[in-house]
Amino acid sequence: MLHTLGDTPVLGVSLGNVSLLRLDQAGGPAPGNKSFKLANYFLEARRMGVSRLLSFGGAWSNHLHALAAAGRHHGVQTIGIVRGDEDAPDTAMMSDARRYGMQLLRVSRAEYRLRHDVGYQRQLMARFAPCLLIPEGGASIIGARGCAAIADLIRRQAPQVRKIVLPVGTGTTLAGLAACLDEGFEVTGISALRETYGLEERAQGLLDALDTGSASHRAAQWRILYEFHCGGFARVDARLREFMLAFEQTHGVPLEPVYTGKMMLAIHRLRERGEWDEGEPVLAIHTGGLQGRRGYPWLAAAPR
């Protein structure tokens, strides 16, 4: 599951001393970081005696795809509230989710914006009762706690590495890692979004909630970089496309443009600019989401 990149340059820059923790090869029926974030929700549902989980996502959502797959595996009903046009055809992700047994409910973009509203959430919970509602992306302390298992993988598989890089959407995985690693680690998140939307505040809030209260443990140092969004969430510009195709041809590791492609591009650019020493080991977290490649025709046809 740990993949070390060779010294062969990608577009003139070596990614030697960079290793990938390939969560896309872990997580059972739902490979990637989503399975770690979702694990404790299934435990919580079992504790509550609830056999139905409901959550939110877009038409290509990795989160809903993972929830549907894990739900089938655990024998739990799942419901996905999907942003988008009611008359639009199903994406490949949605077809997968239906095949896994997820009930999909399309809502308008205006209604989807209410997903964080407590009143709207209560309406959904009453409509589909009894159910456990999972915030979009699994973004809560329950999801963050599940990422402790990723921190354990890092300590076991890459014990010498102290610089950790991962893509960031909601900040949940970053918060879970930073809380479970110690102050000797430096965790850098690469934002997939153009705007911050209070991302650092949410991540810090989760970190505060995860505080063990132990005087002997201090969380890892962490930061989020915002300059590698390549046009915004799920957007692709020419440099990202060129880099991903070159990277995959050189190293044979599939990426996707929403998260992992931008993370690897960030490492490439930081090395190219001399901001990160090529001699310092870096561990990049491959968070999976490869099902989303199908939404990009130029990439879906690329060899994997």
C-alpha positions as CSV (number, residue, x, y, z in Angstrom):
1,M,0.0,0.0,0.0
2,L,3.1,2.2,0.3
3,H,4.3,3.2,-3.1
4,T,7.7,5.0,-3.5
5,L,8.1,7.1,-6.6
6,G,11.3,6.8,-8.6
7,D,13.7,9.6,-9.6
8,T,12.5,9.7,-13.3
9,P,11.5,13.4,-13.8
10,V,7.9,14.4,-14.6
11,L,8.0,17.5,-16.8
12,G,11.6,18.1,-15.8
13,V,11.1,17.7,-12.0
14,S,12.0,14.7,-10.0
15,L,9.6,13.3,-7.4
16,G,12.2,11.1,-5.8
17,N,11.9,10.8,-2.1
18,V,8.1,11.1,-2.4
19,S,6.0,8.1,-1.3
20,L,2.3,7.5,-1.7
21,L,0.1,6.0,1.0
22,R,-2.3,4.4,-1.4
23,L,-5.7,4.4,0.4
24,D,-7.2,3.8,-3.1
25,Q,-6.0,0.2,-2.4
26,A,-7.4,0.0,1.1
27,G,-10.9,0.3,2.6
28,G,-12.7,-2.8,1.4
29,P,-15.8,-2.1,-0.7
30,A,-15.2,1.7,-0.6
31,P,-11.4,2.3,-1.1
32,G,-10.0,5.6,-0.1
33,N,-10.2,8.0,2.8
34,K,-14.0,7.9,2.7
35,S,-14.1,4.4,4.1
36,F,-12.1,5.6,7.2
37,K,-14.4,8.6,7.7
38,L,-17.5,6.5,7.3
39,A,-16.5,3.6,9.6
40,N,-17.6,5.2,12.8
41,Y,-20.9,6.3,11.4
42,F,-21.8,2.6,10.8
43,L,-20.8,1.8,14.4
44,E,-22.9,4.7,15.6
45,A,-25.9,3.5,13.6
46,R,-25.5,0.1,15.1
47,R,-25.3,1.6,18.6
48,M,-28.5,3.5,18.0
49,G,-30.3,0.6,16.5
50,V,-30.7,2.4,13.2
51,S,-30.4,0.6,9.8
52,R,-30.7,3.6,7.5
53,L,-28.0,6.2,6.7
54,L,-28.7,9.5,4.8
55,S,-26.2,11.9,3.3
56,F,-25.6,14.5,0.6
57,G,-23.4,14.9,-2.5
58,G,-23.1,15.9,-6.1
59,A,-23.7,13.7,-9.1
60,W,-20.1,12.5,-9.0
61,S,-19.7,12.4,-5.3
62,N,-17.0,10.1,-3.9
63,H,-18.7,10.3,-0.5
64,L,-22.0,9.0,-1.8
65,H,-20.3,6.4,-3.9
66,A,-18.4,5.1,-0.8
67,L,-21.5,5.3,1.4
68,A,-23.5,3.2,-1.0
69,A,-20.8,0.6,-1.4
70,A,-20.2,0.4,2.4
71,G,-24.0,0.3,3.0
72,R,-24.4,-2.7,0.8
73,H,-21.4,-4.4,2.5
74,H,-22.9,-3.8,6.0
75,G,-26.5,-4.6,5.0
76,V,-27.6,-1.0,5.8
77,Q,-30.0,1.0,3.8
78,T,-28.6,4.3,2.3
79,I,-30.2,7.4,1.0
80,G,-28.3,10.0,-1.1
81,I,-29.6,13.6,-1.5
82,V,-28.1,14.6,-4.8
83,R,-27.6,18.1,-6.1
84,G,-28.7,18.7,-9.6
85,D,-31.3,18.6,-12.3
86,E,-34.2,16.2,-11.8
87,D,-34.3,15.4,-15.5
88,A,-30.6,15.0,-16.0
89,P,-29.4,11.4,-16.8
90,D,-27.7,9.4,-14.1
91,T,-23.9,9.7,-14.0
92,A,-21.8,6.6,-13.7
93,M,-21.5,7.2,-10.0
94,M,-25.2,7.4,-9.6
95,S,-25.7,4.2,-11.5
96,D,-23.2,2.5,-9.3
97,A,-25.0,3.9,-6.2
98,R,-28.4,2.6,-7.3
99,R,-26.9,-0.8,-8.1
100,Y,-25.4,-0.9,-4.6
101,G,-29.0,-0.3,-3.3
102,M,-28.8,3.4,-2.4
103,Q,-32.1,5.4,-2.8
104,L,-31.3,8.6,-4.6
105,L,-33.3,11.8,-4.2
106,R,-32.5,14.6,-6.6
107,V,-33.0,18.1,-5.3
108,S,-32.6,21.6,-6.8
109,R,-29.4,23.5,-6.2
110,A,-31.5,25.9,-4.1
111,E,-32.8,23.1,-1.9
112,Y,-29.3,21.6,-1.7
113,R,-28.0,24.8,-0.2
114,L,-30.1,24.0,2.9
115,R,-28.1,20.8,3.6
116,H,-26.5,22.4,6.7
117,D,-29.8,23.9,7.9
118,V,-30.9,22.2,11.1
119,G,-34.6,22.5,10.2
120,Y,-34.1,21.0,6.8
121,Q,-32.1,18.2,8.3
122,R,-34.9,17.5,10.8
123,Q,-37.4,17.3,7.9
124,L,-35.3,14.7,6.1
125,M,-34.8,12.7,9.3
126,A,-38.5,12.7,9.9
127,R,-39.3,11.7,6.3
128,F,-36.8,8.8,6.3
129,A,-37.1,7.9,10.0
130,P,-35.5,6.1,11.7
131,C,-32.2,7.2,10.1
132,L,-28.8,8.6,11.0
133,L,-27.9,11.8,9.0
134,I,-24.3,12.1,7.9
135,P,-23.1,15.6,7.0
136,E,-21.8,16.2,3.5
137,G,-18.4,14.5,3.1
138,G,-18.7,12.9,6.5
139,A,-17.5,16.2,7.9
140,S,-17.9,15.9,11.7
141,I,-16.0,14.7,14.7
142,I,-17.3,11.2,14.0
143,G,-15.7,11.2,10.6
144,A,-12.5,12.8,11.9
145,R,-12.1,10.2,14.6
146,G,-12.2,7.5,11.9
147,C,-9.0,9.0,10.4
148,A,-7.1,7.8,13.4
149,A,-6.6,4.5,11.5
150,I,-4.8,6.5,8.7
151,A,-2.4,7.9,11.3
152,D,-1.7,4.4,12.5
153,L,-1.0,3.3,8.9
154,I,1.5,6.2,8.5
155,R,3.4,5.3,11.7
156,R,3.6,1.7,10.7
157,Q,4.4,2.0,7.0
158,A,6.4,5.2,6.9
159,P,7.9,5.6,10.3
160,Q,10.8,7.9,9.2
161,V,8.6,10.4,7.3
162,R,7.6,13.6,9.0
163,K,6.2,15.7,6.1
164,I,2.7,14.6,5.2
165,V,0.6,16.0,2.3
166,L,-3.0,15.3,1.5
167,P,-5.8,16.9,-0.6
168,V,-8.4,18.8,1.4
169,G,-12.2,19.2,0.8
170,T,-13.9,19.6,4.1
171,G,-10.8,19.4,6.3
172,T,-12.1,16.3,8.2
173,T,-9.3,14.0,7.2
174,L,-6.6,16.6,7.9
175,A,-8.0,17.3,11.3
176,G,-8.2,13.7,12.2
177,L,-4.5,13.1,11.1
178,A,-3.2,16.2,12.8
179,A,-4.9,15.3,16.0
180,C,-3.7,11.7,16.0
181,L,-0.1,12.5,14.9
182,D,2.2,14.5,17.2
183,E,4.1,17.8,17.0
184,G,7.0,16.1,15.2
185,F,4.9,15.9,12.1
186,E,4.1,18.6,9.6
187,V,0.8,18.1,7.8
188,T,0.1,20.2,4.6
189,G,-3.4,20.2,3.1
190,I,-3.9,21.1,-0.6
191,S,-7.3,22.7,-1.0
192,A,-9.4,21.5,-3.9
193,L,-11.5,24.7,-3.6
194,R,-10.9,28.2,-4.9
195,E,-12.6,29.8,-1.9
196,T,-11.8,28.9,1.7
197,Y,-15.4,28.8,3.0
198,G,-14.0,28.9,6.6
199,L,-12.0,25.7,5.9
200,E,-9.3,26.4,8.4
201,E,-11.8,27.4,11.1
202,R,-13.7,24.1,10.6
203,A,-10.6,22.1,10.7
204,Q,-9.5,23.8,13.9
205,G,-12.9,23.3,15.4
206,L,-12.6,19.5,14.8
207,L,-9.1,19.5,16.2
208,D,-10.3,21.2,19.3
209,A,-13.2,18.7,19.6
210,L,-10.7,15.8,19.2
211,D,-8.4,17.2,21.9
212,T,-7.6,14.3,24.2
213,G,-6.8,16.6,27.1
214,S,-3.5,14.9,27.5
215,A,-0.7,17.2,28.5
216,S,1.9,14.9,27.0
217,H,0.3,14.9,23.5
218,R,0.5,17.9,21.1
219,A,-1.1,17.8,17.7
220,A,0.9,17.9,14.5
221,Q,1.7,21.2,12.9
222,W,-0.6,21.8,10.0
223,R,-1.5,24.3,7.3
224,I,-3.6,24.5,4.1
225,L,-2.4,25.8,0.7
226,Y,-5.0,27.4,-1.6
227,E,-3.1,28.2,-4.8
228,F,-3.4,24.8,-6.5
229,H,-7.2,24.6,-7.1
230,C,-6.6,24.9,-10.9
231,G,-9.8,26.9,-11.4
232,G,-12.0,25.7,-8.5
233,F,-13.6,22.5,-7.2
234,A,-13.7,19.8,-9.9
235,R,-12.2,22.2,-12.4
236,V,-9.2,21.3,-14.6
237,D,-6.8,23.7,-16.3
238,A,-4.2,23.0,-18.9
239,R,-1.3,22.6,-16.4
240,L,-3.2,20.0,-14.3
241,R,-4.2,18.0,-17.4
242,E,-0.6,18.0,-18.7
243,F,0.8,17.1,-15.3
244,M,-1.6,14.2,-14.6
245,L,-1.0,12.6,-18.0
246,A,2.7,12.9,-17.7
247,F,2.7,11.7,-14.1
248,E,0.6,8.6,-14.9
249,Q,2.8,7.8,-17.9
250,T,5.9,8.0,-15.8
251,H,4.9,6.4,-12.5
252,G,1.9,4.3,-13.5
253,V,-0.2,5.5,-10.6
254,P,-3.8,6.6,-11.4
255,L,-4.9,10.0,-10.0
256,E,-8.2,11.9,-10.3
257,P,-8.4,15.7,-11.0
258,V,-10.6,16.8,-8.0
259,Y,-8.2,15.9,-5.2
260,T,-5.2,13.7,-5.8
261,G,-4.1,15.3,-9.1
262,K,-4.0,18.7,-7.5
263,M,-2.1,17.4,-4.5
264,M,0.6,15.8,-6.7
265,L,0.8,18.9,-8.9
266,A,1.3,21.0,-5.7
267,I,4.3,18.8,-4.6
268,H,5.7,19.0,-8.2
269,R,5.4,22.8,-8.2
270,L,6.8,23.3,-4.7
271,R,9.8,21.1,-5.7
272,E,10.2,23.0,-9.0
273,R,10.3,26.4,-7.2
274,G,12.8,25.1,-4.7
275,E,10.5,25.6,-1.7
276,W,10.7,21.9,-0.8
277,D,14.1,20.2,-0.6
278,E,14.3,17.2,-2.9
279,G,16.3,15.4,-0.2
280,E,13.5,15.6,2.4
281,P,11.1,12.6,2.4
282,V,7.5,13.4,1.7
283,L,4.5,11.1,2.2
284,A,1.4,12.0,0.1
285,I,-2.0,10.5,1.0
286,H,-3.7,9.1,-2.1
287,T,-7.3,9.5,-1.0
288,G,-8.9,7.3,-3.7
289,G,-11.9,8.7,-5.6
290,L,-10.8,7.0,-8.8
291,Q,-14.4,6.4,-9.8
292,G,-14.6,10.1,-10.6
293,R,-12.2,9.7,-13.5
294,R,-15.2,8.6,-15.5
295,G,-16.4,12.2,-15.5
296,Y,-13.5,13.4,-17.5
297,P,-13.4,11.9,-21.0
298,W,-9.8,12.8,-21.6
299,L,-8.8,10.9,-18.5
300,A,-11.3,8.0,-18.5
301,A,-9.6,6.8,-21.7
302,A,-6.1,7.1,-20.3
303,P,-4.3,3.8,-19.4
304,R,-4.4,2.9,-15.7
